[in-house]
Amino acid sequence: MIAFGCDHGGFELKKDILDYLEKNNIEYKDFGCFSRESCDYPDIAKPVAKAVASGECEKGILICGTGIGISITANKVKGIRAALCGDCFSAEMTRLHNDANIVALGARVTGPGLAVKIVDTFLNTPFSNEERHQRRINKIED
Ligand code: RB5
């Protein structure tokens, strides 16, 4: 189960991402928002991050205008490693090296075609499980 959330700045991209998830039979829980009406990204990012941190959802996708506010907020939740990605290389590396559990996107920065590819890369790249990467991840929470 994937946790999905966006603010009004990310709403434009929401349909493309949910279409991708549905076409690939990936189950998701939609934490909003549900219209273009202005809202506050922490109100979306926190429930998504908590759903991932608790294990209710395996990974998360968060979108705001830049991806910055929503990723900063998600990273305040213990156990969350949210990576703001604007390219597929970063999406792949953050899974391999950081075992990132949330991908954040900036809808006003990254076009829909690339954003879908980033999500696809993120969801389909496993953690490397290499000792040095796990050691570094453990130090994040120390
Ligand atoms: C909303 O206008 C915008 O500030 C928000 O979507 C995001 O970019 C914040 O980091």
Boltz pocket constraint, residues with backbone or C-beta under 6 A from the ligand:
constraints:
  - pocket:
      binder: B
      contacts: [[A, 7], [A, 8], [A, 9], [A, 10], [A, 39], [A, 41], [A, 64], [A, 65], [A, 66], [A, 67], [A, 68], [A, 69], [A, 70]]
      max_distance: 6.0
